[in-house]
Amino acid sequence: MTSRTFTRRDFSVRLAMLGSAVGLAGDWPVSAAPDDISRTAAAIHQEIPIAATAPRVYDALTDAAQFTKVTAFSTVPNAPPARIGRAVGEEFSLFGGHIIGRHLELVPGQRIVQAWRVANWAPGLYSIAKFVLQGASGQTTIVFDHTGFPSSEAEHLAAGWHANYWEPLTKYLH
């Protein structure tokens, strides 16, 4: 009998592969039959230029005190303070607990990957939010991909990222 220990990276990769499904990792057979494929999830891709260095953008997205200041420019300006863990595996809670999740990968100044959900989604339903920070000469482009959320939420989420993250972040870092 062979035993295998799974790392956080293994977990993250499997979670990303499963999209919105979260389960125990194992050596299970994978079927490629067309009726085994869900078509109920959607994806968002956005590229946002920010006039700030990548480390400043990273800190604004991962430091609770700074993100709370960002929310002052959002559609929820009086939201309770953000709670954001600083290490992989730690949780975050934003906009008074409306957005919750856990960090899957943190590379300071470069990348943030999160298991991300709206609090009123079905229990256990998580999407993946990935922020890649590409910086040069004091300018950063956030290459953002959000996958695995219910397709019925796509328009609302795409608009929400702009209104509650990108526009407030731009104003905060200006």
N, C-alpha and C positions, 0 to 999 in steps of 0.2 A: 504494500500500500504506500503510495507516494503522498507526501504532505507538502503543501506550498503555503508560504506566508505571503500575504498580500500587503503591499506598501500603500501609502496614501496616494502615490502616483497611479498604482494599479486601480485603486478605487475610483480616482478621478477619471481615468481613461474609460473604465467600464460605465461610469455614470454618464459621461459624455456620449458614449456609444449608444446607450439606452435612451438618450433624450430625456424624456420626462419620467421614465420609470426608474425607481430606485429599488434595488434588491441586493441580496447577498451575492458576492462574487463566487464563481465556481467554474469547474470545467464542464459546462453543459453544452450539449450539441446545439448548433445554430442552424435553423432552417431558413432557406432562401425562398420558400414558397410565397407567391404573390399575396395570398390571403393572410400571411403572417405579418404583413407590413401595415403599420398604421399610417393613415394619411390625414390625421386630425391635428398635427402639430404644424407650426409655422416658424418662420425665421425672419429676423430683421438684420440688415447690414447698414451701418451708418459710418461715415467718416467725418469727423468734426475737427476743424482747425481751432486751436486755442493759443492765444498769445502768452504763453508761459512755458517754462522748461518742463520736461517730462517728470523730474522729481517733484516739482511743485504740483503738477496735475495729480500724480500718484498720491501724494500726501493729502490733497484735498478730497480725494475719493476714499482714502483708507483711514484717515484720522477723524475720530468722532467729533472733536471740537471744531475742526475745519469744516466737516460736512454739515454740521449744524448751522454754521455761518452761510454755507452755500444754500441751504433750504430757505433762508430768509428771502432769497430772490425767486423762489419757486411758487407754485400755485398753492402751497401749504406753508406760508411764511411763519406761522406761529406754531409749527409742529413741535412736539416735545423733543428734547435733545436726542440726537442720533446715538446709537450704541454700536460700536464697530470694534470687533476683536482685531488684534494686530498680527495674528499668526494663522498659518494654514490650519484648517479644522475649526477655527473659532467662528462664532456666530456674529451676525449683524442684524440690526433692527433700525429701520429708517421711517421717517414720516409717521411717527407715533405708533410704530408696529405694523403699519400697512404693508411695508415691504420687509421681508425677512429672508434670511438665508445663512449660508456658511461659505467661508473662503475655501476654495479647492486648490488654488495656486496663487502665490504672491511673489513676484519678482520686482523688487523695488525699482521704480523709475522705468519699468518696461512692460509689465503685464499683471493683470488681475483676472482671475477666473473664479466665478462664484456659482454655487447652486443657489438660485434666486427664485423667489415666489411672492405672489400677492397673498396676503393673509387669508382672503376669502376663497381661494382656490380649493379644490377638493384635497382632503388630507393626503399627504405623501406626494403631491404633484409639484415637482420642481423643474425649472428651466435652467439653462446654462447661459450666463452672461459673461462675455469675454471682452476685456478692454486691453488692446495692445497700444502702447504709447510709442509713437515714432517721433523723436525729437531732433531738431537741428536749429542752431542759431536762435535760441530762445523761443522757438515756435514748436508746438507739439500737435501732431495729428493723432486723435484717438480713432483707431480702427476698431469699431465696436460690432460684435456679433452676438445676437440673442437668439437662442434656438430652443426648441422643445416645449414651447408654450402652446396652449390651445389656440387654434387658428381663429376662433371667434374673438380673441383678444388682440389680434395683430394691429389693427388701426389704432386702438386705444393705447396700446403699449408704445407704438412708434411715436405717436404724438406726446405721450407722457415722458419718454426719454428726452425729447427736445425741451418740453416745458419745465421739467423737474430736475434734469441733470445738466444738459448741454448749455442752455441759455443761462441758468443760474451760475454754473461753473465759470462760464465766460465772464459774467459780471463780477463774480467774486475775485477772480484772478486778474482782472483788468488793472 
